[in-house]
C-alpha cells in the first residue's frame, strides 16, 4: 500500500474523528479535546489518534477514559464515512506538544521580564565603568584646555 494512500486515509480518519468528537459525542467527560493527528498502520487495521486535552491532569485522564469508552462509536462513524475493507481499531494517545509549547512560552516570557528588570536596574545605577569613562572624558577635556 502506498504511503500516499495511508496519508489520505489518516487525514480522512482525523476529520471524521474530530468532527464526531466536536458535534456528536455527548459525554460530559470529553471536553477541550483536539485531534492533532492520526497514524495508520500499513494494513489499515490500527490507527493511533493523537489528541491534545487542555486542563488539569485529572481532567485529561477523565477525557481519555471518555474517549476510550466512545471508541466503538467513533469506529462506527469511520466505517460509515470511509469505504475500506477493514475499519481501523482506534488507539488514543496523549500529545503533549501543545502543553509543552505553552510551558516554553511561559518560561520565555519570564526570562524576558527578568532581563528587562536587569536592564532597567543597570540603566538607573551608574557602573564603575561609566564613572571611569566620565572621569577620562573630564581629564581629556582638561588636557585640551591646557
Secondary structure as UniProt FT lines:
FT   HELIX           3..19
FT   HELIX           20..24
FT   TURN            28..29
FT   STRAND          33..40
FT   TURN            42..43
FT   STRAND          46..53
FT   HELIX           57..69
FT   HELIX           71..81
FT   STRAND          89..94
FT   HELIX           97..124
FT   HELIX           128..145
//
